[in-house]
Amino acid sequence: MDYLPPPPPAIERPAQPSLLVSERRNAENAPVFYVDAKDGDDRRSGRGPKEAWKSLEKVNATAFPPGSRVLFERGESWRGSLLASSSGTTDRPITYGAYGKGDAPVIDARGASVAVSLNGRSNVAFDGLTITGAADTGLLLGPRARNVSVTNVTVTGNGGSGIVVQGTSDGLRIDGSAITGNGAYGIVHYAADNTDQIITRNTIADNGWRKDGGVYSGWNGRIRTGEIAHNRVFNNGVNGGEGRSHGLYHDQGQAGSALKIHDNLIHDNPRGAGILAKSSTEIYRNVIFRNADAGLSLGQNRGIDVTYRVYDNEFYDNNGGILQHQKGNGSITLELRDNVFHRNGKRAAIIIADSIDKTVAGNRVSNDAKAENRAESRSGTTAIQQPGGTVQEASGMRPESVR
């Protein structure tokens, strides 16, 4: 039986600090609006379950004061698009959420271009919704997503991408959500210089099924500061066209990036690498397996100087463990240490195809057909790496292109 490591452990959230008196007063005074698709009436006040509104049109047309919560009844569905109409403040965001019992409320675009749009607002939270049915984008965050959170949201069954971050974002949280079964990207950042981007504890899977040849990865984008951590990323690119699709794709052209990718489970992406990183990235404590291409592909940096720190990861059953190739005019600095490799297909565990500044040490390579558990694989006796690393180096070598 193939070795399958356990999923990443659940994150223990720290206890929330007690609210200050002023913060409690703000929460108590924040207005709450209710929306009931079955029994609501847009002529009512919206200020209680028995006074609930009915339609998205009413919600979209209402200006909400900072701190407002707009709650949709669980177990119900709305057709059309939800458009954020107001901005909150840093300490009093506008929240679109759920109330009652049952399944998450559904915003079903029914073929409209976008199901839910930030609509140019800031300091907005989306919590506990299901977003589906868009011809293009499920959740559109832009043109600038500033202090936006997406929590416990399901984005699924949209013809284009699940979540699109349009324009440069600052202060984005995507946490505890499921971004699955969308035609193009799961999550995509189209612009560069995004800061304070935190993507954690999500399932990003089964995206990229469109057959138009696009490179539709689980996540694709450029982040200057942020973390992608504790996610499960798999089966992106399934049934898609000829273009490569990767689990996570840190695209080229992000100068000065300090993105951290760590503690993710990345596997079974059938048309690409587990991680493709063209901009500087720190990559650690991931388990990466059964991807169609290399577990981790590095390089293709064009004119940008990049630095990669890659340590304490486990790779197995990919088409090669780590592949560095296609260096651009910019420099590449690589620190590669204390990684574990099992069964790397027809490629070597580590391929460094260009002359770069590198430190390779403490990596363990095994051709074992099976590893009983992750701890044993890290401490076993099958390592064959010598000091400096068992590395296949061929300056100017060009393995098949990873786009």
N, C-alpha and C positions, 0 to 999 in steps of 0.2 A: 504493500500500500504506500502511495506517495506520501512523503512528509508534508504536512500542512500545519504551519505554525498557528498558534492561537491568535485570535484578533487582539489588537492593541488593548491594554487595560483601560477601563473607563476612567475618565479624568475626574478626580475628586475636586469638586469646586470648593474654594475657600468659603468659610462662613461670611455672609454678607454683614458688613458693619452696620451698626444701628444708625438709622437716619437722624440727621440733625433735626431740631425742632422746625427750622425753616423748611427743610426738605419734606418732612411729614406734612406740614401745612400745605406745601405745594401739591403733594400727591392727593391730599384730601380735597383740595379745592379744584383739582383738575376735572374738567367736565368729561362725562362718559356718554357716548352716543351708541344706540343699539340699532341693528339692522336685521330684519326678519323677512326672508323672501316669501314666506307663506302667508303670514298673518299681519305683516306690517302695513303701514299706510304713510305715504310721504307727506300727508297733510298734518301729521302729528308732530310732536316736539322732538322725538327721538331720544328723550332723556331718561328712558326706562324701558325694560322689556315689554311692558304693556303700552308703551308710547313709541314703539320701534318704527323706524322708517322701513321702506320696502325695497327701494331700487338703488342700483349703482349710480344712476343719473343724479339722484338726490345727494348722495355722498360726494360725487365728483363736483357738484356745484356749490358745496358748502365750504365757507372759510372757517377753519377751526383755530381756536386760540392755542398757544403753546401748552403742552401737557395733555392735550385731549387724547382720549382713547376712543377709537371707532371700532366697535365690536360686532362681528357677524355671528349669527346663531349657528352653532354646530349642527351637523346633519343636514344642512341645506346648501343650495347651489344657486349662483347668480350667473346669468349669461351676459357677456360683454366684457368691457375693460374697466378696471379700477385705476383711476388717475389721482395721484396724491394732489391735493388742492392747496395745501398750506405747509409752511416750514415750522418746525419747532425751534427750541433753543437747545444749547448744549445740555443743560440740566433738566429740560422739559420737552422731550421729543414728542412728536405726533406718533401715536401707535395705532396700527391697523391690526386687530387681533380677533379673538374668538370668545364666545361665552356659551354657557349651557353645557349639555352633555351630548356625547356621540362623536361621530367622525368630524374631522376638521372641516370647516366651511370651505366650499369650492368656488373659486373664481374661474369660470370656464369661458374663454374668449370666443368659442364657437366660430373660429375661423378669422376673427379680427387679427390685425397684425401683431398686437401686443396684448397680453392678458392683464398685467399689472405694470404701471409705470411710475417711477419716482417723479417724473414730470418736471424736472428741474428744481425740485425742492431739496431742502437739507434738514438734518436732525429729524429723521424719520425712522421708525421701526416697523418691521413686518414680522408678526409672531403668530405661529400656529395656523397658517393658511395652506390650502392646496391650490396651486396655480397651474392651469392646463389649457389646452385647446387653441393656442395661438398659431396662426399661420407662420409667424416668424419667432418673436421673442417671448418667452414666458414672463420673466421679470426684468424690466429695463431700468437700470440704475444710471441715471444721467440726466442732462449732459455732464453734470459733475456730482458724484456721490460723496457728499461731505457729511461725516458723522451719521452713517446709516447702518442699521443692524438688521440681519435676516436670521431669525431664530426659529427652529422647529417648523420650518416651512418645507413643503413638498412641491418641487417644480418638475413636472413630468408631462410627457406626451405633447410637446410643442414642436412644430415643424422645423423651427430654426434652433437657436441656442436656448439653454435653460435660463441662465443669468448672464446678461450683458452689462458690463461696466463701461459706460460710454463717456469719453472724456477722462481727464485725470481726477482720480479719487483720493480723498484723504479721510482716514478714520472709518474704514469699512469692516464690519464683522459679519461673517457668514458662519453660523454655528449650529450644530445639531440638526442639520437639514438633509433632505434627500433630493439630489439633482440627478434624475434618472430618465432614460428613455426619450431624450430629446434628439432631434434630427441632426443638429450640428454640434457645437461645443456644449459641454456641461456648463462650465463657467468660462467667460472670456473677458480679459481686459484689453480693449482695443488701443488705448493710448499708453504712453510711457510715463515714468516719474510718479507712479502711484505710491503713496506713503501710508504707513500704519494700516496695512492690509492683513487681516487675521482670518484665515479660513481653517476652521477646526471642527473635528468630530462629525464630519459629513460623510454620507455615502454618495459617491460620484461614479455612476455606472450606466452601462448600456446606452451611452450617448454616441452620436456620430454615425447614425444609420443612413443618412442621406447618401445618394449615389452620384453626386456631382463632382467627385474627385477632390474634395476639400480635405485639408489636414485638420480634422475635427477631433481634438483631444479632449480628455476629461476636463483639464484646465489648460488654458493657453493665455499667455500674456506677458507683461513686463511689470515687475514690481521693484521699487527702489528699496523700501523697507517694509518688512512684514514677515509672517510665518504661515506656512501651510503644514499643518500638524494634526496627527491623530485622526486622519481620514482613511476610509477604505475606497480605493480607486481601482475599478476593474471593468473589463469587457467594453471599453470604449472603442468605437470603430467597428463594432460587430455589424455584419451585413452591409458595410459601407462600400464605397467605390474603390478606385485605384490609389487614391492618395493615402499617405501614411497618417495614422492617428496614434497618439501616445497617451500614456496615463497622465503625466504632468509635463507641460512644455513651457519652460522659461525662455521666451523668445529673445532674439538678438536685438542689440541696440539700446539696452538699458545701462547707461553709464553709472558707475558707482553703486551698483546694487549690493544690498546686504540681506537679500532674501534668505530665509532659513526654511528648508524642507526637512521635516523630521518626524519620526515615530508614526509613519504611515504604512499601511499595508497596500501594496501596489502590485496587481497581478492580472494575468490572463487578458491583457490588452492585445487583440489578435492581429493588429496591423502596424505595430510600431514598438518603440522602446517603453520601458517603465517610466523613466524620466529622461527627457531631452533638455539639456541646459546649455544655452548659448550665451547667456549673460552670467555674471558672477553669482555664485550660489554656495551656501553652506548646506551640506546634505549629510544627515546623520541619523542613526538608529531606525532606518527604514528596513522593512522586509519586502524584497522585490523578486517576484518569481513568475515563471511561465509566460513571459511576454514574448511576442513574435520576434522582436529585435533585441538589442542589448538591454540588459537591465538598466544601465545608465549610459547615455551617450553625451559626450562633452565636445566642445569646440564650435566651429562654424561661427566664430566671433567677429568676422569682418574686421573693421578698423578699431574696435573697442578693446582696451586692455581688460582682461578678465582674470579672476582668481576663483579657484574651486577648492573647497575644503570638504573632503569626502571621508567619513570615518564611522566605524561601528555599525555599518550596514551589513545585511545578509542578502546574498544573491543566489538563486538557484533556478535551474531549468529555463534560463533565458537563452537567447542566441548570442552568447558571449556575456561576460559579466559587466565589464566597463570598457567602453570604446571611446578613445579620444582621437579625433581626426578632423581634417579639413580646417586647419588653423588659418585664420585670416591675417591681415596685416598687423593687427593688434597683438600684444603679448598674451601668453597663457601661463599662469602659475598654478600648479596643481600640488595639493597635499593629499596623499592617498594612504591611509593608515588604518590598521586594525579592522579591516573588513573580512568577511567570511564568504567564500565562494564554493558552491557545490554544483557539479554537472552543468557545464556551460555550452553544451551543444557542439557545433563544429568550430567555434571560435575559442581562442584562449580566454582565460579568466580576465586578464588585463591586457589591453592593446593600446599602446601609445604610439600613434602613427607619425607624430611630428616632433621636431626638436623643440622642447619646451623646458621651462624651469620647473622641476618636479622633485618631490620628496615622496618616496614609496617605501613603506616600512610596516612590518607587523601584520601583513595580510596573510590569510590562511586559505589555501586552495586545496580542494579535494574533488576527486572524481567518483566518490562514493555514490552508489545508486540510492542510498537512503540515509537519512539522518534521523535519529530517534526523537530528538527534541532540540530546541534552539540552544539551550545551555550546553549540551554535549557537543554540538557542532562547533561551538566556539572554543571548547577546551580539549577536543579530541587530539589524536596523534597522527592524523593523516595529512598534516600540512606538508607541502612540498616547496614552499617559498623560501628562498635563501635571503640573507640580508640584502636589502636593496630591492627585493621583490622579484617574483617570477613574472616577468613582463615581456611581452612580445613587442619589440620596438622595430619600426621600419620607417625611417624618415622619408617622407614623400609618398608613403603607402596610402592608397585611397580605397578603403573598403567601400562596399556599396553605399550609395548616398543615403543619409537619413535626412529627410527634409523637415 
